[in-house]
Amino acid sequence: MNRLDALESKSVHVLREAYREFRSLCMLWSVGKDSTVMLWLA
């Protein structure tokens, strides 16, 4: 697993943990690169 795959895996894990804790999540999307990546991961 390369560094990018590891970062993606960790990010997905964090999102799943947050969803498990708070079922009613929302995410703001500013159409920027950071929020677009978060939307893609979710």
SULBELRA-V574018 format. One line per field, one symbol per residue. ss: DSSP state (H for helix, E for strand, - for the rest). phi: phi as a letter, one per 30 degrees, with the letter a starting at -180 (. if undefined). burial: b if it has 24 or more other ideal C-beta (glycine too) atoms within 12 Angstrom, else e. A space follows every 50 residues. Layout:
ss = ???
phi = ???
burial = ???
This chain:
ss = --HHHHHHHHHHHHHHHHHHH-----------HHHHHHHHH-
phi = .ddddddddddddddddddddbdccbbdbciddddddddddd
burial = eeeeeeeeeeeeeeeeeeeeeeeeeeeeeeeeeeeeeeeeee
